[in-house]
Amino acid sequence: MDQSRWFVVQTQANKESFALCNLNRQGLLAWNPSIRKSVRSGRRIQMKSKPLFPGYIFVELDLNVARWRAIDSTFGVLRVVKIAGRPAPLPSGFVETLRALSDDEGHVAFREDLSAGDNVRIMGGAFDDMVGQVVRLPSDERVTLLISMIGRQVATTLPRAQVVKAA
């Protein structure tokens, strides 16, 4: 009976893809969820792929069969996250849910139902960490917000992936 579970592996700084490649070469199923994030480069803003959990990747293992201690000596890996000397499994369904939310490239898209009047927080870009109010949804990929700047309300249209509902 297959008793595989997902475990967390801590990687060296900015070596997630390197560790992922080396773990896959060992025949292990490893996954690094990522998100698309807007990054300013000079005067341009580009959408780049960034790890959802920087410094960590997920590995599926059956502890009764797999040689999990070899993971600690894999290039790009610091250690398997452990409790009392044994790898600590993630809660059942956690990685499966993230994989269900991801596209073919492994980018996780948190799609929340937005409607006019909702308060949202902007993630990344020129308005990073500002809170705005949804005015309208011109398309599936865009959202128009009212943002309070310099004592007045300013309307701006942003990619929908760049906003999350504010608490």
Backbone as numpy.savetxt, mean C-alpha at the origin, in Angstrom:
# Nx Ny Nz CAx CAy CAz Cx Cy Cz
-2.69 -31.91 4.36 -3.53 -30.73 4.36 -2.64 -29.48 4.36
-2.96 -28.54 3.50 -2.17 -27.31 3.37 -2.49 -26.36 4.53
-1.46 -26.03 5.30 -1.64 -25.12 6.43 -0.83 -23.85 6.22
-0.82 -23.36 4.98 -0.07 -22.15 4.66 -0.72 -20.94 5.28
0.10 -20.05 5.79 -0.33 -18.77 6.36 0.59 -17.69 5.80
0.16 -16.46 5.89 0.98 -15.32 5.46 1.74 -14.78 6.66
3.01 -14.43 6.43 3.89 -13.89 7.45 4.53 -12.61 6.94
5.01 -11.78 7.87 5.65 -10.51 7.52 7.16 -10.69 7.56
7.81 -10.15 6.53 9.27 -10.16 6.45 9.75 -8.72 6.38
10.65 -8.35 7.29 11.22 -7.01 7.27 12.39 -6.99 6.30
12.42 -5.97 5.44 13.47 -5.87 4.42 14.46 -4.77 4.78
15.57 -4.79 4.08 16.53 -3.70 4.22 15.90 -2.45 3.60
16.39 -1.28 3.96 15.81 -0.02 3.51 15.77 0.04 1.98
14.59 0.30 1.44 14.36 0.43 0.00 14.77 -0.80 -0.81
14.75 -1.98 -0.20 15.14 -3.21 -0.89 13.97 -4.19 -1.01
12.75 -3.69 -0.99 11.59 -4.56 -1.04 11.58 -5.43 -2.30
11.78 -4.81 -3.46 11.72 -5.58 -4.71 12.90 -6.54 -4.83
14.06 -6.17 -4.30 15.24 -7.04 -4.31 14.98 -8.28 -3.45
14.43 -8.08 -2.25 14.11 -9.20 -1.37 13.02 -10.06 -1.97
12.02 -9.43 -2.58 10.93 -10.15 -3.21 11.44 -11.08 -4.31
12.33 -10.58 -5.13 12.92 -11.37 -6.22 13.69 -12.56 -5.66
14.49 -12.34 -4.63 15.29 -13.41 -4.05 14.43 -14.46 -3.35
13.36 -14.05 -2.71 12.46 -15.01 -2.07 11.71 -15.84 -3.12
11.31 -15.20 -4.21 10.64 -15.93 -5.29 11.59 -16.94 -5.93
12.87 -16.60 -6.04 13.86 -17.54 -6.58 14.00 -18.78 -5.71
13.73 -18.65 -4.42 13.80 -19.78 -3.49 12.54 -20.63 -3.54
11.60 -20.25 -4.40 10.36 -21.02 -4.53 9.29 -20.62 -3.54
9.46 -19.49 -2.87 8.46 -19.01 -1.90 7.51 -18.03 -2.59
6.28 -18.04 -2.16 5.31 -17.07 -2.66 5.42 -15.81 -1.80
5.93 -14.74 -2.40 6.11 -13.47 -1.69 5.34 -12.39 -2.45
4.85 -11.40 -1.71 4.07 -10.33 -2.32 4.36 -9.01 -1.62
4.49 -7.96 -2.43 4.74 -6.62 -1.92 3.63 -5.70 -2.43
2.59 -5.43 -1.64 1.53 -4.54 -2.11 2.05 -3.13 -2.27
1.56 -2.45 -3.30 2.02 -1.09 -3.56 0.81 -0.20 -3.86
1.07 1.11 -3.85 0.05 2.09 -4.20 0.65 3.06 -5.20
-0.21 3.72 -5.94 0.25 4.77 -6.85 0.22 6.08 -6.06
1.34 6.78 -6.08 1.45 8.00 -5.31 2.00 9.09 -6.20
1.48 10.31 -6.06 1.99 11.42 -6.87 3.27 11.94 -6.23
4.30 12.07 -7.07 5.61 12.51 -6.61 6.04 13.68 -7.47
6.50 14.74 -6.82 6.96 15.91 -7.54 8.43 15.72 -7.91
8.73 15.91 -9.18 10.09 15.82 -9.68 10.33 17.07 -10.52
11.06 18.02 -9.94 11.24 19.29 -10.62 9.91 20.03 -10.66
9.46 20.34 -11.87 8.17 21.02 -12.02 7.05 20.06 -12.36
7.38 18.80 -12.53 6.38 17.82 -12.92 5.90 17.00 -11.74
4.65 16.59 -11.81 4.11 15.66 -10.82 3.83 14.36 -11.57
4.44 13.27 -11.10 4.28 11.97 -11.73 3.66 11.00 -10.75
2.95 10.02 -11.27 2.40 8.95 -10.44 3.44 7.83 -10.43
3.92 7.48 -9.25 4.92 6.42 -9.10 4.38 5.33 -8.20
4.92 4.15 -8.37 4.55 3.01 -7.54 5.40 3.02 -6.28
4.76 3.03 -5.13 5.44 3.03 -3.84 4.90 1.89 -2.99
5.74 1.28 -2.14 5.24 0.20 -1.28 4.16 0.70 -0.31
3.13 -0.11 -0.14 2.07 0.22 0.82 2.61 0.16 2.24
3.48 -0.81 2.51 4.14 -0.95 3.81 5.65 -0.89 3.58
6.24 0.32 3.55 7.68 0.42 3.28 8.50 -0.37 4.30
9.43 -1.16 3.78 10.30 -1.95 4.64 9.76 -3.33 4.99
8.60 -3.69 4.45 7.99 -4.99 4.77 7.38 -5.61 3.52
7.44 -6.94 3.44 6.76 -7.70 2.41 6.08 -8.89 3.08
5.21 -9.58 2.36 4.49 -10.72 2.88 4.97 -12.00 2.20
5.07 -13.08 2.97 5.48 -14.38 2.45 4.50 -15.43 2.95
4.08 -16.31 2.03 3.18 -17.40 2.40 4.02 -18.64 2.69
3.83 -19.21 3.88 4.61 -20.36 4.32 3.74 -21.39 5.03
4.16 -22.63 4.94 3.64 -23.69 5.80 4.80 -24.02 6.73
4.71 -23.63 7.99 5.83 -23.79 8.93 6.22 -25.25 9.15
5.32 -26.18 8.89 5.63 -27.59 9.06 6.50 -28.13 7.92
6.49 -27.44 6.77 7.21 -27.93 5.59 8.36 -27.01 5.21
8.12 -25.70 5.21 9.09 -24.73 4.70 10.27 -24.54 5.66
11.42 -24.26 5.07 12.61 -23.92 5.85 12.61 -22.40 6.05
11.84 -21.94 7.03 11.66 -20.51 7.21 12.89 -19.80 7.75
13.80 -20.52 8.40 15.00 -19.87 8.94 15.92 -19.36 7.84
15.84 -19.97 6.67 16.66 -19.53 5.54 16.26 -18.15 5.04
15.03 -17.73 5.35 14.56 -16.41 4.90 15.40 -15.31 5.54
15.80 -15.48 6.81 16.58 -14.45 7.50 17.92 -14.18 6.84
18.47 -15.15 6.09 19.76 -14.96 5.43 19.62 -14.65 3.95
18.43 -14.34 3.49 18.20 -13.99 2.08 18.65 -12.56 1.84
19.29 -12.33 0.68 19.74 -10.98 0.32 18.54 -10.04 0.26
18.65 -8.89 0.90 17.59 -7.89 0.94 16.68 -8.02 2.14
16.76 -9.13 2.87 15.90 -9.37 4.02 16.66 -9.10 5.31
16.01 -8.45 6.27 16.58 -8.29 7.60 16.18 -9.46 8.48
14.86 -9.73 8.55 14.38 -10.81 9.42 12.91 -11.07 9.16
12.50 -12.27 9.55 11.08 -12.59 9.60 10.57 -12.03 10.94
9.42 -11.39 10.94 8.85 -10.86 12.17 8.39 -12.05 13.02
8.93 -12.13 14.26 8.67 -13.28 15.12 8.12 -12.86 16.47
7.43 -13.82 17.10 6.99 -13.70 18.49 7.48 -14.97 19.18
8.24 -14.79 20.24 8.79 -15.92 21.01 9.60 -16.87 20.13
10.35 -16.30 19.19 11.24 -17.10 18.36 10.60 -17.81 17.19
9.28 -17.67 17.00 8.59 -18.30 15.87 7.94 -17.21 15.02
7.89 -17.40 13.71 7.24 -16.41 12.86 5.80 -16.16 13.29
5.44 -14.89 13.33 4.10 -14.48 13.75 3.19 -14.40 12.52
2.15 -15.24 12.45 1.27 -15.20 11.28 0.37 -13.97 11.31
0.02 -13.51 10.12 -0.94 -12.42 10.00 -2.35 -12.97 10.22
-3.29 -12.11 10.59 -4.66 -12.58 10.75 -5.19 -13.16 9.44
-5.96 -14.21 9.54 -6.53 -14.85 8.35 -7.36 -13.84 7.56
-7.16 -13.83 6.27 -7.93 -12.95 5.40 -7.32 -11.59 5.14
-6.30 -11.18 5.91 -5.73 -9.85 5.76 -5.09 -9.68 4.38
-4.17 -10.56 4.03 -3.48 -10.46 2.73 -4.45 -10.77 1.60
-5.35 -11.71 1.81 -6.32 -12.05 0.78 -7.20 -10.85 0.43
-7.59 -10.08 1.45 -8.38 -8.87 1.22 -7.58 -7.84 0.43
-6.32 -7.64 0.80 -5.47 -6.70 0.06 -5.29 -7.14 -1.39
-5.10 -8.43 -1.60 -4.93 -8.95 -2.97 -6.21 -8.76 -3.78
-7.36 -8.89 -3.14 -8.63 -8.69 -3.83 -8.81 -7.22 -4.24
-8.24 -6.30 -3.47 -8.34 -4.87 -3.78 -7.29 -4.41 -4.78
-6.35 -5.29 -5.16 -5.25 -4.88 -6.03 -5.53 -5.25 -7.49
-4.86 -4.52 -8.38 -4.99 -4.80 -9.80 -3.91 -5.81 -10.23
-3.76 -6.02 -11.53 -2.81 -7.01 -12.05 -1.36 -6.67 -11.72
-1.06 -5.39 -11.53 0.31 -4.95 -11.23 0.60 -4.96 -9.73
-0.37 -5.31 -8.90 -0.18 -5.36 -7.46 -0.45 -4.05 -6.75
-1.01 -3.06 -7.47 -1.34 -1.78 -6.86 -2.68 -1.89 -6.14
-2.68 -1.58 -4.86 -3.90 -1.64 -4.07 -4.66 -0.33 -4.24
-5.94 -0.43 -4.55 -6.78 0.76 -4.73 -7.89 0.72 -3.69
-7.83 1.63 -2.75 -8.87 1.73 -1.74 -9.98 2.62 -2.30
-11.03 1.99 -2.77 -12.13 2.74 -3.37 -13.23 2.91 -2.34
-13.44 4.14 -1.94 -14.52 4.42 -1.00 -15.65 5.11 -1.75
-16.85 4.85 -1.32 -17.99 5.52 -1.92 -18.00 6.97 -1.44
-17.86 7.88 -2.38 -17.87 9.30 -2.06 -19.14 9.91 -2.62
-19.62 10.93 -1.94 -20.77 11.68 -2.44 -20.58 13.14 -2.06
-21.34 13.99 -2.71 -21.25 15.43 -2.46 -21.50 15.71 -0.98
-20.65 16.55 -0.39 -20.79 16.91 1.01 -19.85 16.15 1.94
-19.23 15.06 1.46 -18.30 14.29 2.28 -17.01 15.07 2.52
-16.49 14.98 3.73 -15.18 15.55 4.04 -14.11 14.52 3.71
-13.06 14.96 3.00 -11.99 14.05 2.59 -10.62 14.67 2.91
-9.64 13.79 3.09 -8.26 14.22 3.31 -7.48 13.93 2.04
-6.67 14.90 1.62 -5.87 14.75 0.40 -4.55 14.09 0.76
-4.19 13.06 -0.01 -2.96 12.30 0.24 -1.98 12.56 -0.90
-0.93 13.33 -0.62 0.10 13.59 -1.62 -0.22 14.80 -2.48
0.77 15.22 -3.24 0.60 16.35 -4.14 0.75 17.69 -3.43
0.36 18.73 -4.12 0.51 20.08 -3.61 -0.36 20.36 -2.38
-1.48 19.67 -2.27 -2.41 19.89 -1.16 -2.33 18.78 -0.12
-1.19 18.15 0.02 -1.00 17.01 0.91 -1.48 17.31 2.33
-2.27 16.40 2.87 -2.78 16.42 4.25 -3.81 17.53 4.52
-4.31 18.17 3.47 -5.37 19.16 3.66 -6.72 18.45 3.62
-7.70 19.04 4.28 -9.05 18.49 4.31 -9.94 19.36 3.44
-10.75 18.71 2.62 -11.67 19.43 1.74 -13.03 18.78 1.75
-13.97 19.43 1.07 -15.33 18.91 0.99 -15.66 18.61 -0.46
-16.22 17.42 -0.70 -16.57 17.01 -2.07 -17.71 17.87 -2.57
-17.50 18.46 -3.76 -18.53 19.27 -4.39 -19.27 18.43 -5.43
-18.48 17.75 -6.29 -19.09 16.87 -7.29 -18.08 15.83 -7.74
-18.57 14.82 -8.42 -17.75 13.73 -8.95 -17.88 13.75 -10.47
-17.00 14.49 -11.18 -17.14 14.62 -12.63 -16.95 13.31 -13.40
-16.18 12.38 -12.85 -15.98 11.08 -13.50 -15.60 10.05 -12.44
-15.41 8.81 -12.86 -15.03 7.76 -11.92 -13.63 7.99 -11.36
-12.78 8.70 -12.09 -11.38 8.87 -11.70 -11.06 10.24 -11.12
-12.01 11.18 -11.11 -11.75 12.54 -10.64 -12.77 12.94 -9.59
-12.38 13.91 -8.75 -13.28 14.45 -7.74 -13.00 15.95 -7.60
-14.06 16.75 -7.51 -13.92 18.19 -7.32 -14.18 18.51 -5.86
-13.23 19.26 -5.26 -13.28 19.58 -3.83 -13.28 21.09 -3.60
-13.81 21.48 -2.45 -13.64 22.84 -1.94 -12.63 22.77 -0.81
-11.55 23.54 -0.94 -10.48 23.56 0.05 -10.39 24.97 0.61
-10.26 25.09 1.92 -10.12 26.39 2.56 -8.65 26.82 2.51
-8.38 27.89 1.76 -7.01 28.42 1.63 -7.03 29.94 1.77
-6.17 30.45 2.58 -6.00 31.90 2.75 -7.34 32.59 3.02
-8.14 31.96 3.87 -9.39 32.58 4.31 -10.54 32.48 3.33
-10.40 31.71 2.24 -11.53 31.56 1.32 -11.58 30.15 0.76
-12.71 29.79 0.18 -12.90 28.46 -0.38 -12.43 28.44 -1.84
-11.61 27.45 -2.18 -11.08 27.31 -3.53 -11.48 25.93 -4.05
-12.01 25.88 -5.26 -12.40 24.61 -5.88 -11.21 24.04 -6.65
-10.98 22.75 -6.52 -9.92 22.07 -7.26 -10.38 20.67 -7.62
-9.90 20.16 -8.74 -10.23 18.81 -9.18 -8.98 17.95 -9.08
-9.10 16.80 -8.42 -7.97 15.91 -8.16 -8.31 14.49 -8.57
-7.27 13.64 -8.73 -7.54 12.22 -8.96 -8.23 11.60 -7.75
-9.18 10.74 -7.98 -9.94 10.13 -6.88 -9.04 9.29 -5.98
-7.99 8.71 -6.54 -7.07 7.88 -5.75 -6.27 8.70 -4.75
-6.32 10.01 -4.87 -5.53 10.89 -4.02 -6.29 11.36 -2.79
-7.57 10.96 -2.65 -8.37 11.40 -1.50 -8.93 10.20 -0.75
-9.05 10.35 0.57 -9.69 9.36 1.43 -10.65 10.09 2.35
-11.70 9.38 2.79 -12.66 10.01 3.69 -11.98 10.40 5.00
-12.30 11.61 5.45 -11.74 12.10 6.71 -12.60 11.62 7.87
-11.94 11.34 8.97 -12.67 10.85 10.16 -13.34 11.98 10.88
